[in-house]
Amino acid sequence: MNLQSTDKKYIANTYNRFPVSIVSGKGSVVKDENGKEYIDLGSGIGVTSFGVADEIWQNAVKEQIAKVQHMSNLYYTEPCIRLAEILCERTGMKKVFFSNSGAEANECAIKVARKYAGGKYGENRYTIITLNNSFHGRTLTTLSATGQEHYHELFTPLTPGFKSVDAGDLEAIKKIHAETPAAGVLIECIQGEGGVLPVDKGFVEALSDWCNENDVLFMVDEVQTGNGRTGELYCYMNYGVTPDVVSTAKGLAGGLPLGATLIGEKAQDVLGYGDHGSTFGGNPVCCAAALSIIERIDDSFLSEVKDKSRAAFESLSGAKGVESVSGIGLMIGIKTKRPAADVVKESMENGVLCLTAKDKVRLLPALNIPKETLLRAIEVIKTACANV
């Protein structure tokens, strides 16, 4: 089978794929159908937290598959209960709702905020405020929450009740709340799809305080930034704030689909019987996989993530053809003099896979990538950047 031509014949044309078919791999090195090896600095867009074919992850999945691969949420299963417990213990959150993706995790967060506010203040308090340049998912409602107009153009009318402001503009948030009282504010601490842009710490702290003072749920989207990606278990921990709701997915289950919405004390009892649900949410195989990931992301491991991040930033900063470097931990954006797509293409030709985000080259390597492998791959990227 010619995979690429068959793909074009049968799969909806929603992805502009690179002309590479990946067939196998180990850790942070993957191999195409011709046997060529690549250092993978994309990890499935931040999904394969411990790389490809990780043995601990594999064993956890195999053991659970041999027991029971799925049960409906009408019954108890151990992996999802254990995972919820460890997530709450590690974050201070009180309840968890499991789904299948980041978009679904954000949908749940939005429902929590609207039910919380509607129950206390009436049905007219439903507005969710987000930030311009944000990205919260591709369902119609999470697309409506996304603060980027070009994602909206083909899918109007959008779900009503969302307003976006510039990151850092607390006064604009206050003005919206004065005119149409908000149920919640949903932000990313690092705008990943928006260009790997960390949001100002002072603004996040002030916003958290304002939300608390005005009984507006402070919600943080940790879909891409969570599960060790930034050198803390969740990125908001770098900011010294405590959200009311946290959404996450991507790297949580290391390569299987799993989303989670973590709900803090203020809203922990908002969702009742029948208010929300998911056929596959909390799937025991996905949750067993996630346990094998989260249990390894301890303080010592996070220290290694931070160390590799420092080495990467030091190597990239000031390099020829590199205008700036942004991000936190192993979520790195590189502003290049060359078009980012050209840098990615040349890097791929020379055995390194990386991503783009807006006008930047984006790196999301596996969290356990060996430092020497990471730095070797960065040298390839720097060479591509220097070919201005």
C-alpha positions in Angstrom: 0.0 0.0 0.0 1.2 3.5 -0.8 0.2 5.1 2.4 0.3 8.7 1.3 -1.8 8.2 -1.9 -4.3 6.0 0.0 -4.5 8.7 2.7 -5.4 11.3 0.2 -8.1 9.1 -1.3 -9.9 8.1 1.8 -9.1 10.5 4.7 -10.8 13.9 5.0 -8.4 16.6 3.7 -8.0 18.5 7.0 -4.3 17.9 7.6 -1.4 19.3 5.5 0.8 16.3 6.3 4.6 16.2 5.8 5.6 13.6 3.2 6.9 11.2 5.9 5.3 8.0 7.0 6.4 7.0 10.5 6.3 3.3 11.1 8.2 2.7 14.4 10.3 4.3 17.1 11.8 4.1 20.5 12.0 7.0 23.0 12.6 10.2 21.1 13.8 8.6 17.8 11.3 7.5 15.2 11.8 5.8 11.9 10.0 6.2 8.5 9.0 3.5 6.0 12.4 3.9 4.3 14.3 3.3 7.5 15.4 6.9 8.0 15.6 8.0 11.6 14.5 11.3 13.1 14.8 12.9 16.5 11.2 13.7 17.4 10.8 17.2 19.0 7.1 17.2 18.5 5.9 14.2 20.6 2.6 14.1 18.8 2.0 17.8 19.7 2.9 17.3 23.3 1.3 13.9 23.8 3.9 11.1 24.1 5.3 12.4 27.4 7.8 9.6 27.7 8.4 9.1 24.1 7.5 6.3 21.7 7.2 2.6 22.9 8.0 3.5 26.5 8.1 0.1 28.3 6.5 1.2 31.6 3.6 2.8 29.7 3.3 -0.3 27.4 3.2 -2.6 30.4 0.5 -0.6 32.2 -1.6 -0.6 29.0 -1.1 -4.3 28.4 -1.9 -5.3 32.0 -5.2 -3.3 31.9 -6.2 -4.6 28.5 -5.8 -8.1 29.8 -8.2 -7.3 32.7 -11.0 -5.2 31.1 -10.6 -2.7 28.2 -13.8 -0.8 28.8 -16.8 -0.5 31.1 -19.5 2.1 31.1 -19.5 4.8 33.8 -22.5 3.0 35.4 -19.8 0.9 37.2 -16.7 1.6 39.2 -13.3 0.8 37.7 -10.0 1.2 39.7 -7.7 3.0 37.3 -9.9 6.1 36.9 -10.6 6.3 40.6 -6.8 6.0 41.4 -6.0 8.6 38.8 -8.6 11.1 40.1 -7.2 10.6 43.6 -3.6 11.3 42.6 -4.6 14.3 40.5 -6.5 15.8 43.4 -3.7 15.1 45.8 -1.1 16.7 43.6 -3.1 19.8 42.8 -5.4 20.4 45.8 -8.4 20.2 43.4 -11.4 18.3 44.8 -13.2 16.5 41.9 -12.3 15.3 38.4 -14.4 14.7 35.3 -12.8 12.5 32.7 -13.4 12.9 29.0 -11.4 12.1 25.8 -9.7 15.3 24.7 -8.7 18.8 25.5 -11.7 20.3 23.8 -14.0 18.1 25.8 -12.2 19.0 29.0 -12.8 22.7 28.2 -16.4 22.1 27.3 -16.8 20.6 30.8 -15.1 23.6 32.4 -17.5 26.0 30.5 -20.5 23.9 31.7 -19.3 24.0 35.3 -18.9 27.8 35.1 -22.3 28.4 33.6 -24.1 26.1 36.0 -22.2 27.6 39.0 -23.1 31.2 38.0 -26.6 30.4 36.8 -27.4 28.6 40.1 -26.2 31.5 42.2 -27.0 34.6 40.1 -29.6 33.6 37.6 -29.7 32.5 34.0 -28.3 35.8 32.6 -24.9 35.3 34.1 -23.3 33.0 31.5 -20.5 35.0 29.7 -17.1 33.4 29.5 -14.2 35.7 29.0 -11.1 34.4 27.2 -7.9 36.0 25.8 -7.2 37.1 22.3 -4.7 34.7 20.6 -5.9 31.8 22.7 -6.8 28.3 21.5 -9.3 26.1 23.4 -10.4 23.4 21.0 -12.2 22.6 17.7 -15.8 21.9 18.9 -18.1 24.7 18.0 -18.3 25.9 21.6 -14.5 25.7 22.3 -13.9 27.3 18.9 -16.2 30.1 20.1 -14.1 30.4 23.2 -10.9 30.6 21.1 -9.7 34.2 20.7 -8.6 34.0 17.1 -10.9 35.2 14.3 -9.5 33.1 11.5 -10.7 29.9 13.3 -14.2 31.4 13.4 -14.7 32.5 9.8 -16.1 29.3 8.2 -18.3 28.2 11.1 -20.6 31.1 12.1 -22.9 31.5 13.8 -20.8 30.7 16.8 -22.0 29.6 20.2 -23.0 32.8 22.0 -21.7 34.0 25.3 -18.0 34.4 24.7 -15.9 37.6 24.8 -12.1 37.9 24.3 -9.7 40.6 25.5 -6.0 41.1 25.1 -3.7 39.3 27.5 -2.8 41.7 30.3 -5.9 43.9 29.9 -7.6 43.5 33.3 -9.6 46.7 32.8 -11.3 45.3 29.7 -12.3 42.2 31.7 -13.8 44.5 34.4 -15.7 46.5 31.8 -17.2 43.3 30.2 -18.2 42.1 33.7 -19.9 45.4 34.5 -21.9 45.2 31.3 -22.6 41.4 31.1 -21.6 39.7 34.3 -19.2 36.8 33.7 -19.6 33.3 34.8 -15.9 32.5 34.3 -12.6 33.5 32.8 -10.7 30.9 30.8 -7.0 31.4 30.0 -3.8 29.6 29.0 -0.8 30.6 31.0 1.2 30.0 27.8 -0.6 30.6 24.5 0.7 27.6 22.7 -1.1 27.7 19.3 -0.9 31.5 19.5 2.9 31.4 19.3 4.2 29.9 22.5 3.6 33.2 24.4 3.8 33.1 28.2 1.1 35.4 29.8 2.5 38.0 32.2 2.7 36.7 35.8 1.5 39.9 37.3 -1.6 39.9 35.1 -2.4 36.2 36.0 -2.0 37.0 39.7 -4.2 40.1 39.5 -6.8 38.2 37.4 -6.9 35.4 39.9 -7.5 37.9 42.7 -10.2 39.7 40.7 -12.0 36.5 39.9 -12.0 35.5 43.6 -13.3 38.9 44.7 -16.1 38.9 42.1 -17.1 35.2 42.4 -16.1 34.5 38.8 -14.6 31.1 38.2 -10.9 31.4 37.4 -10.2 28.6 34.9 -6.9 27.6 33.4 -6.5 25.6 30.2 -3.6 23.2 30.7 -4.3 21.0 27.7 -0.8 21.6 26.2 1.0 23.1 29.2 0.1 20.5 31.7 1.5 17.2 33.0 5.1 18.3 33.5 5.5 20.1 30.2 6.7 23.4 31.9 8.8 22.0 34.7 5.9 21.9 37.1 3.1 19.4 37.1 0.8 22.2 35.8 1.9 25.5 34.4 -0.2 27.6 36.7 2.1 26.4 39.5 4.8 28.6 38.0 2.5 31.6 38.6 1.7 31.0 42.2 -2.1 31.0 41.7 -4.9 28.4 42.5 -7.5 28.1 39.8 -11.1 27.1 40.4 -11.1 24.8 37.4 -8.2 23.2 35.4 -8.6 21.4 32.1 -5.9 19.1 30.7 -5.4 16.3 28.1 -2.6 15.7 25.5 0.3 14.4 27.6 -1.9 13.1 30.4 -2.1 9.5 29.1 1.1 9.4 27.1 -0.4 8.6 23.8 -4.0 7.5 24.5 -7.0 9.8 24.4 -7.9 11.2 27.8 -9.1 14.6 29.0 -9.6 15.7 32.5 -11.4 18.6 34.1 -10.2 19.3 37.7 -12.7 21.2 39.8 -11.7 23.1 43.0 -13.5 23.5 46.2 -15.7 26.4 45.2 -17.4 24.5 42.4 -16.8 20.9 43.5 -20.5 20.1 43.9 -21.8 21.9 40.8 -22.2 18.9 38.6 -24.8 16.5 39.7 -26.3 13.3 38.4 -27.1 13.5 34.7 -25.5 17.0 34.3 -22.7 15.7 32.2 -21.3 12.4 30.8 -19.0 10.7 28.5 -19.1 7.1 27.1 -15.4 6.7 26.9 -14.4 9.2 29.6 -12.4 7.5 32.4 -11.7 4.5 30.1 -9.7 2.0 32.3 -6.9 1.5 29.7 -6.4 5.2 29.2 -6.4 5.9 32.9 -3.9 3.0 33.6 -1.7 4.6 30.9 -2.1 8.0 32.6 -1.2 6.6 36.0 2.1 5.3 34.5 2.8 8.8 33.4 1.7 10.9 36.4 3.3 8.7 38.9 6.7 9.3 37.3 6.4 13.0 37.1 7.9 13.7 40.6 10.0 16.6 41.9 13.3 14.9 40.7 11.9 14.4 37.2 10.6 17.9 37.0 14.0 19.2 38.0 15.5 17.3 35.0 12.9 19.0 32.7 13.9 22.4 34.0 17.6 21.5 33.5 17.0 20.4 29.9 15.0 23.6 29.3 17.8 25.8 30.5 20.3 24.0 28.2 17.9 24.4 25.3 17.3 28.1 25.9 21.0 28.8 26.3 21.8 27.0 23.1 19.2 28.8 21.1 19.4 32.3 22.5 21.6 34.5 20.3 22.1 31.8 17.7 22.5 33.0 14.0 19.1 33.4 12.5 17.2 33.2 15.8 15.5 36.5 16.7 14.0 35.3 20.1 13.1 32.3 22.2 9.9 32.0 24.2 8.2 29.5 26.4 8.7 27.7 29.7 10.2 24.3 30.3 10.1 22.0 27.3 7.5 24.1 25.5 9.7 26.3 23.4 9.0 28.8 20.6 11.7 30.0 18.3 11.2 33.2 16.3 13.4 32.8 13.2 14.6 35.2 10.5 13.7 32.5 7.9 10.1 31.5 7.6 9.4 28.9 10.3 8.0 26.5 7.8 11.3 26.5 5.9 13.3 25.8 9.1 11.0 22.9 9.9 11.3 21.5 6.4 15.1 21.7 6.4 15.3 20.3 9.9 13.1 17.3 8.8 15.3 16.7 5.8 18.3 16.5 8.2 16.6 14.1 10.7 14.8 16.3 13.2 11.0 16.7 13.5 9.6 19.9 14.9 6.4 22.0 14.7 5.3 25.5 14.0 3.0 27.9 16.0 2.1 31.0 14.2 5.4 32.4 12.8 7.6 30.4 15.2 9.3 27.0 15.2 7.8 25.1 18.1 9.5 22.4 20.2 7.5 19.9 22.4 9.9 17.1 22.9 9.2 14.1 25.1 9.8 15.1 28.7 12.4 12.3 29.2 14.4 13.1 26.1 18.1 12.7 26.9 19.8 16.1 27.2 22.4 15.2 24.6 19.8 14.1 22.1 17.9 17.3 22.6 21.0 19.4 22.1 22.0 17.5 19.1 18.6 18.1 17.5 18.8 21.8 18.4 22.1 22.0 16.5 20.3 20.8 13.4 17.6 23.4 13.9 20.2 26.1 14.5 21.9 25.2 11.2 18.6 25.5 9.4 18.0 28.9 11.1 21.4 30.2 10.0 20.7 29.5 6.3 19.1 32.9 5.9 
